[in-house]
Amino acid sequence: MSKIYFSILSFFSIGLAQSNLTESVGNAITSEPSNIKWWIIVAIIVGAAFYLRMK
């Protein structure tokens, strides 16, 4: 189960990295607060995934 979760998360992370990340973050910061919350959630999820993977 967790392998499937991590592979989906890795795929999502790679897609996120390939897109223009700085522009996306800049847009999120300058636009509505709900986008900022979404980015924080994504950062926490991705960070947790990499932490658990390295463990």
N, C-alpha and C positions, 0 to 999 in steps of 0.2 A: 504493500500500500504506500509506504513512505517513498519507495523508489519511484513510483509513478508520480507522486507529488513533487519530488525533487527534479525529475526530468522535465515536467511541465514548468516548474519554477525556473529551471536553468534556461529552457527555451525562451521563456518570457524575459529573463534577464539579458540574454544575448540580443533579443529583438530590441529591448530597451537601449542597450549599449550601442547598437548599430544605428538607431534613430538619432537625430540631433538632440542629444541629451541636454546640453546647456540651454539650447533654445526652448526646449520643453519646460525645463525648470524655471527659466526666466518668465515664460508665459504664465506658468502656474503661480509664480509669486506676484506678478502684476495683475492677474485677474482675480476672480472671486475666492474667498477663503476656503470654500469647499474643495477647490483644487489643491490647495496647500495641504489640507488634511489628507487627501488621497495620496499625494506624493510622500507624506510622512509615513503613511501606512505601508506603501510600496517599499520605501527604504527600510522599514523595520522588518518586513517579511523577507526581503532579499538578504538583508544583513543576517537575520536569524538562520536562513537557509545555508549561507556560506559558513557561518560559525559552526553549525551542526555538522556540515560536510567535512570541515577541517578537523573536527574533534576526533 
